[in-house]
Amino acid sequence: MSYCVNCGVELEKGCPECPLCDTPVINPREKGDCAPKSVYPEIINIPKSLSKKYLVFVLSLVMLIPNLVLIVLNIFVFESSVVKYIVGGFCVAWIWFLFPLLWKKQIPVISLGIDAVALLVYLHMFKIYGDDNGWFSSIVLPVVIALWAICNLFIFWLKKPRSKPLIAIAVLGAINVMSFVIEICMNMFYNGKLQITVSLVMTACCVSLMIFFAFLEKSRRLKAWVSRKFFM
């Protein structure tokens, strides 16, 4: 234990100076580990909520500035129909990737609904300003609704812990269903008749993989071998 040579105050081990009278402490046998604390800390800890909002603010400015420049140029310098599609694409990207960061607690069902509506509004803009030959209601609308419904089913299904083989089976089944929806919509729009060819090939591939993953789920020996070989 050491004391200040000036005022006699008991000093903590390693202090470079007396906390009462600021007299330097010189002890050749000890290293100065107790550095004086600064009034203003060098590292500022920003809460996660504020850091997310700051990130959203910066990225929003990065996305907003070029869009404003395009709008001004489109009004005063040149007139192009492409500008509205670019600006609309940036708006959809902001809703998809930045808007969820502003939520304190994300609700996946509502978030997916907002994303689906934003995509439909953006694609509907192509229908308004482009050739309206029925492609929006025949292809885009049913495909987006089917994808939204499948994603919501996955959200409810994954509320309980599921094994990786079961998740793989569900993903393959969803891919197969979407292939049927897309092919039916495309054939009904372009050919005017129900014709399924590519989806059957997709079904054969998906069913084969689903059988493998189902066997993997049941066989402990095969699951252990796959885990060792592929580090799963």
PALUM-243977 format. One line per 5 residues: number of its first residue (from 1); for each residue z, y, x of N, C-alpha, C, CB. Coordinates in Angstrom, 3 decimals. Glycine has a CB too. Layout:
N
NUM	Z:Y:X:Z:Y:X:Z:Y:X:Z:Y:X | ...
//
This chain:
232
1	0.000:-1.194:0.859:0.000:0.000:0.000:0.000:1.236:0.889:1.237:0.010:-0.969 | -0.781:2.242:0.530:-0.863:3.461:1.341:-0.521:4.672:0.476:-2.281:3.619:1.968 | -0.143:5.749:1.178:0.258:6.982:0.508:-0.476:8.148:1.136:1.788:7.191:0.588 | -0.594:9.225:0.369:-1.268:10.420:0.856:-0.387:11.094:1.913:-1.582:11.400:-0.317 | -0.981:11.473:3.022:-0.232:12.113:4.111:0.133:13.550:3.764:-1.045:12.083:5.408
6	-0.493:14.104:2.715:-0.237:15.501:2.371:0.811:15.636:1.264:-1.533:16.177:1.941 | 0.614:14.870:0.146:1.532:15.023:-0.986:2.356:13.777:-1.258:0.762:15.385:-2.221 | 2.051:12.668:-0.606:2.850:11.467:-0.752:2.532:10.622:-1.978:4.262:11.839:-0.787 | 1.444:10.938:-2.672:1.076:10.163:-3.847:0.606:8.770:-3.431:-0.020:10.886:-4.654 | 0.998:7.764:-4.206:0.556:6.395:-3.923:-0.943:6.274:-4.200:1.355:5.365:-4.776
11	-1.680:5.697:-3.280:-3.132:5.621:-3.349:-3.579:4.202:-3.668:-3.757:6.094:-2.034 | -4.646:4.110:-4.437:-5.254:2.806:-4.677:-6.023:2.366:-3.446:-6.180:2.848:-5.907 | -6.167:1.072:-3.326:-6.844:0.523:-2.159:-8.313:0.935:-2.132:-6.722:-1.000:-2.143 | -8.738:1.503:-1.023:-10.136:1.866:-0.844:-10.501:3.254:-1.308:-10.975:0.905:-1.546 | -9.558:4.061:-1.845:-9.896:5.409:-2.307:-10.224:6.309:-1.117:-8.734:6.012:-3.132
16	-11.322:7.052:-1.184:-11.704:7.904:-0.044:-10.911:9.196:0.032:-13.170:8.232:-0.118 | -10.288:9.603:-1.081:-9.534:10.849:-1.068:-8.405:10.774:-2.085:-10.453:12.052:-1.362 | -7.412:11.640:-1.918:-6.258:11.658:-2.805:-6.666:12.212:-4.160:-5.110:12.491:-2.200 | -6.316:11.545:-5.250:-6.711:12.040:-6.572:-5.947:13.290:-6.986:-6.506:10.962:-7.608 | -4.817:13.628:-6.278:-4.018:14.785:-6.660:-4.377:16.033:-5.862:-2.553:14.475:-6.486
21	-4.457:15.869:-4.552:-4.710:17.058:-3.720:-6.047:17.003:-2.990:-3.599:17.222:-2.707 | -6.850:15.992:-3.210:-8.194:15.848:-2.631:-8.182:15.764:-1.103:-9.064:17.013:-3.062 | -7.057:15.325:-0.555:-6.990:15.153:0.897:-7.736:13.882:1.282:-5.512:15.096:1.390 | -8.653:13.943:2.253:-9.384:12.736:2.670:-8.449:11.654:3.188:-10.406:13.083:3.747 | -8.730:10.428:2.806:-7.946:9.276:3.244:-8.718:8.561:4.338:-7.636:8.311:2.057
26	-8.122:8.441:5.481:-8.767:7.790:6.627:-7.939:6.583:7.011:-8.921:8.772:7.838 | -8.526:5.403:6.756:-7.859:4.163:7.127:-8.901:3.279:7.787:-7.204:3.455:5.885 | -8.871:3.118:9.082:-9.912:2.357:9.793:-9.945:0.878:9.433:-9.712:2.491:11.274 | -8.867:0.366:8.813:-8.819:-1.058:8.477:-9.389:-1.357:7.089:-7.390:-1.555:8.554 | -9.645:-0.330:6.299:-10.149:-0.540:4.955:-11.470:0.198:4.781:-9.122:-0.074:3.908
31	-12.325:-0.406:3.927:-13.604:0.211:3.612:-13.477:0.985:2.297:-14.729:-0.860:3.521 | -14.145:2.093:2.227:-14.075:2.931:1.033:-14.901:2.359:-0.102:-14.541:4.338:1.348 | -14.232:1.575:-0.973:-14.930:0.976:-2.115:-14.802:1.807:-3.386:-14.399:-0.416:-2.371 | -13.833:2.742:-3.406:-13.583:3.516:-4.614:-14.285:4.853:-4.502:-12.070:3.710:-4.851 | -15.517:4.898:-4.916:-16.293:6.136:-4.838:-15.865:7.076:-5.959:-17.816:5.842:-4.923
36	-15.908:8.384:-5.705:-15.546:9.338:-6.770:-16.524:9.280:-7.926:-15.491:10.762:-6.218 | -15.962:9.347:-9.115:-16.784:9.267:-10.309:-17.410:10.613:-10.619:-15.963:8.781:-11.493 | -18.694:10.595:-10.912:-19.403:11.813:-11.263:-19.155:12.154:-12.729:-20.911:11.665:-10.987 | -19.114:13.473:-13.000:-18.918:13.907:-14.386:-20.103:13.488:-15.244:-18.721:15.434:-14.457 | -21.295:13.581:-14.671:-22.520:13.202:-15.380:-23.022:11.878:-14.809:-23.618:14.318:-15.256
41	-23.011:10.798:-15.574:-23.441:9.493:-15.044:-24.927:9.494:-14.711:-23.136:8.376:-16.051 | -25.255:8.739:-13.635:-26.650:8.658:-13.218:-27.478:7.811:-14.177:-26.744:8.088:-11.813 | -26.886:6.791:-14.765:-27.586:5.904:-15.693:-27.104:6.191:-17.106:-27.358:4.408:-15.324 | -28.027:6.502:-17.995:-27.694:6.785:-19.386:-28.080:5.573:-20.229:-28.418:8.077:-19.891 | -27.110:5.009:-20.907:-27.367:3.866:-21.776:-27.800:4.357:-23.157:-26.109:2.965:-21.885
46	-29.059:4.090:-23.500:-29.601:4.500:-24.787:-29.466:3.336:-25.759:-31.087:4.955:-24.658 | -28.911:3.561:-26.952:-28.823:2.476:-27.948:-30.193:1.894:-28.268:-28.170:2.986:-29.237 | -30.194:0.613:-28.625:-31.461:-0.057:-28.887:-32.211:0.575:-30.051:-31.225:-1.523:-29.166 | -31.477:1.012:-31.078:-32.149:1.626:-32.225:-32.867:2.908:-31.823:-31.141:1.919:-33.338 | -32.218:3.721:-30.961:-32.852:4.961:-30.512:-34.015:4.683:-29.574:-31.834:5.857:-29.820
51	-33.874:3.644:-28.723:-34.966:3.323:-27.805:-36.206:2.855:-28.569:-34.523:2.245:-26.804 | -36.007:2.098:-29.666:-37.141:1.675:-30.490:-37.811:2.867:-31.145:-36.689:0.679:-31.558 | -36.991:3.783:-31.672:-37.557:4.974:-32.319:-38.305:5.835:-31.304:-36.444:5.802:-33.000 | -37.751:5.921:-30.090:-38.435:6.688:-29.049:-39.765:6.036:-28.689:-37.547:6.813:-27.798 | -39.778:4.702:-28.587:-41.019:3.983:-28.292:-42.049:4.204:-29.398:-40.741:2.480:-28.118
56	-41.596:4.127:-30.657:-42.509:4.363:-31.780:-43.051:5.794:-31.734:-41.792:4.102:-33.131 | -42.191:6.761:-31.398:-42.620:8.157:-31.332:-43.685:8.368:-30.257:-41.421:9.063:-31.063 | -43.451:7.796:-29.074:-44.407:7.970:-27.975:-45.739:7.291:-28.301:-43.828:7.401:-26.661 | -45.683:6.044:-28.768:-46.919:5.333:-29.081:-47.653:5.964:-30.269:-46.617:3.865:-29.375 | -46.893:6.534:-31.205:-47.537:7.223:-32.330:-48.295:8.447:-31.846:-46.495:7.632:-33.387
61	-47.710:9.173:-30.889:-48.425:10.322:-30.317:-49.676:9.868:-29.576:-47.507:11.111:-29.365 | -49.556:8.775:-28.844:-50.711:8.258:-28.110:-51.832:7.890:-29.074:-50.313:7.035:-27.263 | -51.479:7.343:-30.247:-52.497:6.977:-31.230:-52.976:8.187:-32.030:-51.953:5.915:-32.174 | -52.094:9.177:-32.235:-52.443:10.309:-33.088:-53.393:11.289:-32.401:-51.187:11.034:-33.518 | -53.163:11.555:-31.121:-53.940:12.590:-30.427:-55.436:12.274:-30.418:-53.440:12.747:-28.993
66	-55.872:11.080:-30.002:-57.327:10.825:-30.032:-57.914:10.843:-31.436:-57.627:9.490:-29.393 | -57.123:10.452:-32.437:-57.625:10.500:-33.809:-57.818:11.938:-34.274:-56.670:9.769:-34.753 | -56.883:12.825:-33.932:-57.041:14.237:-34.280:-58.259:14.843:-33.589:-55.780:15.022:-33.905 | -58.455:14.449:-32.326:-59.634:14.947:-31.590:-60.914:14.475:-32.263:-59.604:14.475:-30.112 | -60.968:13.212:-32.665:-62.156:12.685:-33.352:-62.403:13.405:-34.678:-62.003:11.178:-33.599
71	-61.323:13.671:-35.422:-61.483:14.352:-36.714:-62.015:15.769:-36.516:-60.141:14.392:-37.476 | -61.460:16.494:-35.533:-61.928:17.860:-35.263:-63.382:17.863:-34.809:-61.047:18.530:-34.197 | -63.727:16.946:-33.912:-65.117:16.862:-33.458:-66.050:16.485:-34.604:-65.246:15.843:-32.320 | -65.582:15.616:-35.476:-66.419:15.208:-36.610:-66.656:16.365:-37.586:-65.768:14.031:-37.348 | -65.698:17.289:-37.682:-65.839:18.417:-38.605:-66.703:19.528:-38.013:-64.465:18.969:-38.974
76	-66.469:19.856:-36.723:-67.093:21.048:-36.158:-68.273:20.747:-35.233:-66.068:21.835:-35.409 | -68.335:19.572:-34.635:-69.372:19.305:-33.637:-70.426:18.354:-34.185:-68.752:18.723:-32.363 | -70.015:17.198:-34.614:-70.972:16.222:-35.138:-70.366:15.564:-36.370:-71.344:15.152:-34.058 | -71.193:14.966:-37.149:-70.743:14.283:-38.350:-71.187:12.828:-38.280:-71.295:14.973:-39.628 | -70.200:11.941:-38.262:-70.483:10.514:-38.142:-69.618:9.740:-39.117:-70.245:10.022:-36.699
81	-70.197:8.726:-39.714:-69.456:7.895:-40.659:-68.538:6.894:-39.963:-70.420:7.158:-41.560 | -68.708:6.761:-38.649:-67.906:5.774:-37.910:-66.476:6.258:-37.729:-68.537:5.483:-36.540 | -66.262:7.580:-37.742:-64.947:8.145:-37.445:-63.896:7.651:-38.429:-65.006:9.668:-37.468 | -64.226:7.602:-39.704:-63.232:7.185:-40.703:-62.820:5.726:-40.511:-63.784:7.386:-42.119 | -63.735:4.903:-40.021:-63.373:3.510:-39.766:-62.452:3.395:-38.547:-64.638:2.660:-39.557
86	-62.700:4.228:-37.537:-61.831:4.229:-36.351:-60.431:4.704:-36.709:-62.422:5.121:-35.245 | -60.360:5.811:-37.446:-59.060:6.336:-37.858:-58.333:5.329:-38.754:-59.230:7.684:-38.594 | -59.053:4.705:-39.678:-58.442:3.692:-40.534:-57.933:2.499:-39.749:-59.430:3.228:-41.569 | -58.677:2.088:-38.723:-58.229:0.987:-37.876:-56.943:1.318:-37.137:-59.308:0.626:-36.882 | -56.835:2.570:-36.645:-55.601:2.993:-35.985:-54.431:2.999:-36.966:-55.777:4.384:-35.362
91	-54.679:3.411:-38.204:-53.620:3.417:-39.218:-53.127:2.005:-39.508:-54.121:4.070:-40.511 | -54.050:1.063:-39.625:-53.657:-0.331:-39.862:-52.866:-0.870:-38.671:-54.905:-1.213:-40.122 | -53.299:-0.553:-37.451:-52.574:-1.006:-36.263:-51.160:-0.429:-36.223:-53.337:-0.613:-34.993 | -51.014:0.845:-36.631:-49.682:1.462:-36.650:-48.782:0.760:-37.658:-49.783:2.964:-36.982 | -49.328:0.442:-38.826:-48.531:-0.234:-39.854:-48.158:-1.643:-39.407:-49.300:-0.288:-41.189
96	-49.065:-2.323:-38.748:-48.798:-3.703:-38.327:-47.781:-3.799:-37.192:-50.086:-4.363:-37.899 | -47.914:-2.940:-36.175:-47.156:-3.136:-34.940:-46.018:-2.134:-34.723:-48.086:-3.064:-33.783 | -46.144:-0.917:-35.206:-45.128:0.095:-34.939:-44.167:0.298:-36.110:-45.793:1.402:-34.601 | -44.687:0.257:-37.319:-43.831:0.481:-38.482:-42.669:-0.514:-38.572:-44.661:0.405:-39.742 | -42.847:-1.810:-38.271:-41.692:-2.726:-38.316:-40.587:-2.374:-37.340:-42.146:-4.122:-38.042
101	-40.897:-1.647:-36.250:-39.858:-1.282:-35.287:-38.889:-0.245:-35.838:-40.492:-0.757:-34.021 | -39.263:0.436:-36.901:-38.385:1.442:-37.506:-37.368:0.819:-38.451:-39.211:2.475:-38.252 | -37.535:-0.443:-38.770:-36.618:-1.103:-39.695:-35.359:-1.542:-38.964:-37.296:-2.310:-40.365 | -34.213:-1.325:-39.563:-32.972:-1.834:-38.988:-32.912:-3.352:-39.095:-31.758:-1.205:-39.682 | -33.326:-3.870:-40.243:-33.376:-5.318:-40.449:-34.677:-5.645:-41.151:-32.150:-5.827:-41.275
106	-35.534:-6.369:-40.463:-36.844:-6.675:-41.021:-36.737:-7.765:-42.091:-37.811:-7.111:-39.908 | -37.501:-7.557:-43.158:-37.627:-8.560:-44.211:-39.059:-9.089:-44.138:-37.292:-7.961:-45.646 | -39.254:-10.301:-43.630:-40.617:-10.786:-43.374:-41.526:-10.778:-44.596:-40.556:-12.171:-42.830 | -40.974:-11.102:-45.782:-41.815:-11.158:-46.977:-42.377:-9.776:-47.294:-41.016:-11.701:-48.182 | -41.520:-8.756:-47.239:-41.975:-7.394:-47.518:-42.917:-6.909:-46.429:-40.781:-6.440:-47.647
111	-42.598:-7.228:-45.170:-43.450:-6.810:-44.061:-44.849:-7.411:-44.174:-42.817:-7.209:-42.730 | -44.920:-8.695:-44.532:-46.227:-9.340:-44.708:-46.992:-8.732:-45.878:-46.055:-10.847:-44.925 | -46.270:-8.391:-46.940:-46.926:-7.761:-48.076:-47.525:-6.411:-47.714:-45.947:-7.599:-49.213 | -46.778:-5.616:-46.949:-47.287:-4.305:-46.515:-48.499:-4.482:-45.610:-46.184:-3.503:-45.779 | -48.437:-5.465:-44.697:-49.571:-5.721:-43.797:-50.810:-6.140:-44.581:-49.208:-6.808:-42.769
116	-50.614:-7.001:-45.584:-51.753:-7.469:-46.380:-52.379:-6.321:-47.180:-51.313:-8.596:-47.332 | -51.531:-5.473:-47.769:-52.049:-4.339:-48.537:-52.803:-3.369:-47.631:-50.904:-3.608:-49.258 | -52.249:-3.115:-46.439:-52.929:-2.211:-45.500:-54.299:-2.756:-45.102:-52.067:-1.995:-44.245 | -54.374:-4.066:-44.849:-55.657:-4.669:-44.491:-56.649:-4.600:-45.640:-55.459:-6.114:-44.068 | -56.183:-4.862:-46.862:-57.076:-4.814:-48.017:-57.587:-3.395:-48.279:-56.360:-5.346:-49.255
121	-56.706:-2.399:-48.121:-57.134:-1.009:-48.311:-58.180:-0.625:-47.267:-55.923:-0.051:-48.232 | -57.952:-1.073:-46.020:-58.905:-0.746:-44.951:-60.259:-1.396:-45.209:-58.357:-1.196:-43.584 | -60.256:-2.664:-45.595:-61.522:-3.348:-45.868:-62.185:-2.827:-47.145:-61.291:-4.854:-45.981 | -61.362:-2.366:-48.081:-61.924:-1.781:-49.304:-62.677:-0.490:-48.991:-60.809:-1.506:-50.333 | -62.276:0.174:-47.910:-62.982:1.381:-47.500:-64.417:1.058:-47.084:-62.238:2.070:-46.350
126	-64.625:-0.098:-46.474:-65.989:-0.525:-46.141:-66.803:-0.743:-47.416:-65.964:-1.822:-45.292 | -66.131:-1.252:-48.452:-66.821:-1.464:-49.720:-67.232:-0.132:-50.347:-65.930:-2.254:-50.687 | -66.346:0.867:-50.253:-66.631:2.158:-50.886:-67.776:2.872:-50.182:-65.381:3.045:-50.884 | -67.709:2.910:-48.844:-68.698:3.678:-48.083:-69.891:2.848:-47.633:-68.046:4.293:-46.882 | -69.831:1.543:-47.823:-70.944:0.688:-47.407:-71.686:0.134:-48.609:-70.443:-0.457:-46.531
131	-72.350:-0.982:-48.376:-73.096:-1.642:-49.448:-72.148:-2.517:-50.253:-74.269:-2.486:-48.878 | -72.004:-2.204:-51.529:-71.113:-2.971:-52.400:-71.922:-4.062:-53.109:-70.406:-2.038:-53.439 | -71.960:-5.231:-52.500:-72.672:-6.350:-53.116:-71.724:-7.478:-53.534:-73.720:-6.890:-52.153 | -70.444:-7.140:-53.664:-69.474:-8.117:-54.152:-68.756:-8.900:-53.089:-70.137:-9.052:-55.037 | -68.977:-8.591:-51.805:-68.347:-9.365:-50.735:-66.827:-9.178:-50.692:-68.946:-8.972:-49.396
136	-66.359:-8.001:-51.116:-64.908:-7.749:-51.029:-64.147:-8.660:-51.984:-64.590:-6.267:-51.346 | -64.558:-8.677:-53.245:-63.849:-9.489:-54.239:-64.146:-10.974:-54.101:-64.211:-9.031:-55.634 | -65.284:-11.328:-53.489:-65.661:-12.742:-53.390:-65.135:-13.419:-52.131:-67.158:-12.872:-53.431 | -65.012:-12.656:-51.037:-64.601:-13.255:-49.765:-63.270:-12.691:-49.274:-65.676:-13.032:-48.709 | -63.220:-11.374:-49.103:-62.064:-10.755:-48.457:-60.792:-10.950:-49.275:-62.316:-9.269:-48.238
141	-60.849:-10.622:-50.546:-59.646:-10.669:-51.375:-59.029:-12.062:-51.459:-59.966:-10.181:-52.761 | -59.791:-13.119:-51.787:-59.158:-14.442:-51.852:-58.680:-14.955:-50.502:-60.117:-15.432:-52.440 | -59.401:-14.645:-49.420:-58.986:-15.122:-48.098:-57.678:-14.459:-47.675:-60.085:-14.847:-47.052 | -57.565:-13.145:-47.865:-56.335:-12.437:-47.483:-55.161:-12.893:-48.342:-56.524:-10.911:-47.612 | -55.389:-13.081:-49.637:-54.314:-13.552:-50.517:-53.867:-14.962:-50.130:-54.773:-13.528:-51.987
146	-54.815:-15.833:-49.798:-54.461:-17.196:-49.386:-53.667:-17.188:-48.083:-55.726:-18.053:-49.223 | -54.092:-16.360:-47.131:-53.369:-16.264:-45.862:-51.975:-15.701:-46.073:-54.141:-15.394:-44.868 | -51.845:-14.690:-46.933:-50.535:-14.116:-47.231:-49.620:-15.154:-47.874:-50.681:-12.896:-48.151 | -50.162:-15.944:-48.805:-49.352:-16.959:-49.480:-48.888:-18.040:-48.503:-50.145:-17.595:-50.627 | -49.772:-18.470:-47.612:-49.403:-19.504:-46.635:-48.328:-18.997:-45.689:-50.633:-19.958:-45.835
151	-48.454:-17.761:-45.241:-47.447:-17.183:-44.336:-46.084:-17.095:-45.023:-47.889:-15.782:-43.858 | -46.069:-16.728:-46.296:-44.804:-16.667:-47.021:-44.186:-18.049:-47.202:-45.010:-16.012:-48.377 | -45.022:-19.054:-47.460:-44.505:-20.417:-47.553:-43.876:-20.856:-46.237:-45.620:-21.385:-47.951 | -44.495:-20.482:-45.130:-43.933:-20.811:-43.824:-42.588:-20.136:-43.626:-44.893:-20.404:-42.710 | -42.460:-18.891:-44.067:-41.205:-18.163:-43.901:-40.075:-18.879:-44.633:-41.345:-16.717:-44.413
156	-40.320:-19.265:-45.881:-39.287:-19.962:-46.652:-39.018:-21.357:-46.075:-39.707:-20.073:-48.134 | -40.061:-22.023:-45.596:-39.891:-23.371:-45.068:-39.120:-23.371:-43.750:-41.247:-24.029:-44.875 | -39.302:-22.326:-42.934:-38.656:-22.255:-41.624:-37.252:-21.671:-41.681:-39.496:-21.437:-40.686 | -36.728:-21.414:-42.886:-35.345:-20.956:-42.976:-34.375:-22.032:-42.503:-35.014:-20.546:-44.408 | -34.769:-23.286:-42.640:-33.984:-24.390:-42.101:-34.592:-24.821:-40.772:-33.929:-25.584:-43.101
161	-33.776:-25.282:-39.832:-34.315:-25.730:-38.532:-35.290:-26.888:-38.712:-33.170:-26.152:-37.587 | -36.439:-26.772:-38.073:-37.459:-27.818:-38.140:-37.811:-28.248:-36.722:-38.729:-27.323:-38.904 | -38.157:-29.497:-36.576:-38.554:-30.007:-35.268:-39.962:-29.531:-34.926:-38.482:-31.548:-35.239 | -40.279:-29.552:-33.648:-41.603:-29.106:-33.202:-42.744:-29.942:-33.774:-41.668:-29.139:-31.698 | -42.625:-31.287:-33.854:-43.720:-32.050:-34.487:-43.951:-31.672:-35.947:-43.428:-33.533:-34.401
166	-42.871:-31.423:-36.702:-43.041:-31.023:-38.094:-43.715:-29.655:-38.208:-41.692:-31.000:-38.802 | -43.352:-28.737:-37.317:-43.992:-27.422:-37.321:-45.470:-27.554:-36.989:-43.302:-26.476:-36.319 | -45.794:-28.420:-36.024:-47.200:-28.639:-35.668:-47.976:-29.219:-36.849:-47.309:-29.578:-34.453 | -47.371:-30.157:-37.586:-48.035:-30.741:-38.760:-48.286:-29.660:-39.818:-47.176:-31.894:-39.360 | -47.290:-28.801:-40.038:-47.441:-27.740:-41.040:-48.525:-26.746:-40.633:-46.109:-27.006:-41.246
171	-48.582:-26.406:-39.343:-49.611:-25.466:-38.868:-51.004:-26.068:-39.037:-49.370:-25.093:-37.383 | -51.153:-27.339:-38.700:-52.449:-28.000:-38.878:-52.856:-28.053:-40.347:-52.406:-29.414:-38.300 | -51.878:-28.333:-41.207:-52.184:-28.338:-42.635:-52.612:-26.967:-43.144:-50.985:-28.818:-43.418 | -51.952:-25.915:-42.647:-52.323:-24.552:-43.055:-53.719:-24.193:-42.566:-51.306:-23.534:-42.520 | -54.044:-24.591:-41.325:-55.391:-24.323:-40.797:-56.445:-25.033:-41.636:-55.498:-24.771:-39.322
176	-56.136:-26.261:-42.024:-57.088:-27.022:-42.841:-57.301:-26.375:-44.207:-56.599:-28.460:-43.021 | -56.206:-25.917:-44.830:-56.324:-25.254:-46.135:-57.146:-23.972:-46.022:-54.928:-24.938:-46.707 | -56.878:-23.180:-44.970:-57.626:-21.937:-44.792:-59.103:-22.196:-44.534:-57.039:-21.132:-43.649 | -59.417:-23.294:-43.844:-60.829:-23.618:-43.609:-61.538:-23.910:-44.929:-60.958:-24.828:-42.655 | -60.854:-24.605:-45.851:-61.431:-24.860:-47.174:-61.626:-23.565:-47.950:-60.538:-25.816:-47.970
181	-60.619:-22.693:-47.934:-60.715:-21.435:-48.678:-61.874:-20.590:-48.167:-59.402:-20.646:-48.574 | -61.971:-20.464:-46.835:-63.031:-19.626:-46.254:-64.412:-20.201:-46.547:-62.835:-19.487:-44.735 | -64.557:-21.528:-46.379:-65.877:-22.123:-46.604:-66.276:-22.053:-48.076:-65.892:-23.579:-46.127 | -65.348:-22.280:-48.983:-65.675:-22.206:-50.411:-66.094:-20.784:-50.784:-64.467:-22.655:-51.273 | -65.349:-19.796:-50.294:-65.683:-18.400:-50.612:-67.040:-18.009:-50.032:-64.594:-17.453:-50.079
186	-67.304:-18.428:-48.798:-68.580:-18.085:-48.169:-69.754:-18.741:-48.892:-68.574:-18.505:-46.698 | -69.629:-20.020:-49.229:-70.724:-20.717:-49.899:-70.960:-20.195:-51.316:-70.438:-22.207:-49.943 | -69.888:-19.878:-52.028:-70.053:-19.340:-53.375:-70.702:-17.960:-53.345:-68.704:-19.268:-54.086 | -70.427:-17.193:-52.283:-70.992:-15.846:-52.201:-72.457:-15.879:-51.764:-70.176:-14.989:-51.230 | -72.758:-16.662:-50.723:-74.119:-16.655:-50.173:-75.044:-17.648:-50.876:-74.076:-16.967:-48.689
191	-74.540:-18.817:-51.245:-75.405:-19.839:-51.839:-75.238:-19.976:-53.346:-75.136:-21.163:-51.194 | -74.144:-19.448:-53.877:-73.924:-19.540:-55.317:-73.543:-20.918:-55.803:-75.134:-19.106:-56.029 | -73.101:-21.800:-54.903:-72.699:-23.140:-55.320:-71.575:-23.644:-54.414:-73.908:-24.114:-55.287 | -70.825:-24.598:-54.948:-69.709:-25.171:-54.212:-70.224:-26.247:-53.262:-68.653:-25.753:-55.180 | -70.108:-25.979:-51.962:-70.593:-26.925:-50.952:-69.598:-26.961:-49.802:-72.020:-26.530:-50.441
196	-69.113:-28.152:-49.483:-68.098:-28.310:-48.439:-68.634:-29.262:-47.372:-66.750:-28.842:-49.034 | -68.780:-28.771:-46.173:-69.262:-29.601:-45.058:-68.382:-29.430:-43.813:-70.726:-29.243:-44.721 | -68.283:-28.200:-43.333:-67.523:-27.936:-42.097:-66.049:-28.251:-42.292:-67.692:-26.468:-41.656 | -65.518:-27.953:-43.461:-64.095:-28.191:-43.716:-63.740:-29.669:-43.671:-63.703:-27.616:-45.062 | -64.679:-30.537:-44.015:-64.414:-31.973:-43.942:-64.256:-32.426:-42.491:-65.543:-32.760:-44.622
201	-65.073:-31.861:-41.614:-64.913:-32.158:-40.182:-63.570:-31.646:-39.684:-66.063:-31.529:-39.357 | -63.207:-30.422:-40.128:-61.908:-29.866:-39.773:-60.780:-30.735:-40.300:-61.771:-28.448:-40.310 | -60.957:-31.283:-41.500:-59.937:-32.154:-42.096:-59.746:-33.422:-41.272:-60.318:-32.518:-43.535 | -60.865:-34.008:-40.818:-60.767:-35.222:-40.008:-59.992:-34.955:-38.714:-62.172:-35.763:-39.685 | -60.274:-33.835:-38.072:-59.570:-33.492:-36.827:-58.095:-33.217:-37.093:-60.220:-32.266:-36.157
206	-57.811:-32.430:-38.149:-56.428:-32.069:-38.448:-55.606:-33.289:-38.872:-56.388:-31.006:-39.543 | -56.195:-34.148:-39.686:-55.464:-35.331:-40.147:-55.147:-36.250:-38.976:-56.274:-36.091:-41.215 | -56.083:-36.409:-38.044:-55.826:-37.250:-36.862:-54.649:-36.701:-36.056:-57.090:-37.333:-35.968 | -54.647:-35.389:-35.843:-53.540:-34.785:-35.102:-52.234:-34.848:-35.890:-53.867:-33.337:-34.756 | -52.315:-34.706:-37.198:-51.104:-34.778:-38.023:-50.495:-36.176:-37.986:-51.420:-34.383:-39.472
211	-51.334:-37.200:-37.970:-50.827:-38.567:-37.856:-50.128:-38.775:-36.517:-51.969:-39.579:-38.019 | -50.714:-38.228:-35.453:-50.096:-38.345:-34.133:-48.724:-37.666:-34.121:-51.009:-37.728:-33.052 | -48.641:-36.440:-34.657:-47.363:-35.730:-34.654:-46.342:-36.388:-35.578:-47.571:-34.281:-35.064 | -46.812:-37.005:-36.669:-45.893:-37.735:-37.546:-45.318:-38.969:-36.832:-46.617:-38.158:-38.848 | -46.168:-39.659:-36.089:-45.689:-40.801:-35.301:-44.752:-40.330:-34.195:-46.876:-41.581:-34.696
216	-45.071:-39.160:-33.622:-44.203:-38.595:-32.587:-42.827:-38.252:-33.148:-44.846:-37.346:-31.975 | -42.789:-37.790:-34.386:-41.516:-37.449:-35.024:-40.661:-38.694:-35.270:-41.765:-36.717:-36.347 | -41.297:-39.826:-35.563:-40.561:-41.043:-35.877:-40.169:-41.835:-34.634:-41.382:-41.912:-36.790 | -40.996:-41.790:-33.599:-40.761:-42.612:-32.410:-39.955:-41.819:-31.378:-42.107:-43.091:-31.797 | -38.737:-42.240:-31.124:-37.915:-41.570:-30.122:-38.453:-41.800:-28.711:-36.472:-42.055:-30.216
221	-38.977:-42.990:-28.465:-39.488:-43.296:-27.136:-40.694:-42.432:-26.795:-39.855:-44.770:-27.037 | -41.617:-42.320:-27.765:-42.795:-41.480:-27.527:-42.402:-40.018:-27.392:-43.815:-41.646:-28.662 | -41.435:-39.564:-28.191:-40.987:-38.174:-28.100:-40.359:-37.902:-26.734:-39.980:-37.856:-29.225 | -39.577:-38.848:-26.209:-38.967:-38.673:-24.894:-40.039:-38.643:-23.799:-37.951:-39.802:-24.618 | -41.069:-39.495:-23.938:-42.146:-39.511:-22.937:-42.926:-38.200:-22.942:-43.100:-40.687:-23.196
226	-43.236:-37.693:-24.126:-43.958:-36.419:-24.229:-43.113:-35.279:-23.681:-44.350:-36.132:-25.689 | -41.815:-35.307:-23.951:-40.930:-34.251:-23.449:-40.886:-34.247:-21.932:-39.519:-34.423:-24.008 | -40.885:-35.444:-21.316:-40.843:-35.511:-19.852:-42.174:-35.068:-19.252:-40.500:-36.939:-19.386 | -43.279:-35.472:-19.863:-44.588:-35.182:-19.294:-45.006:-33.734:-19.476:-45.615:-36.077:-19.908 | -44.694:-33.159:-20.631:-45.186:-31.810:-20.947:-44.063:-30.769:-21.007:-45.926:-31.831:-22.275
231	-42.855:-31.163:-20.575:-41.707:-30.236:-20.509:-41.455:-29.559:-21.850:-41.942:-29.168:-19.431 | -41.516:-30.319:-22.925:-41.297:-29.769:-24.260:-39.834:-29.945:-24.668:-42.230:-30.447:-25.288
//
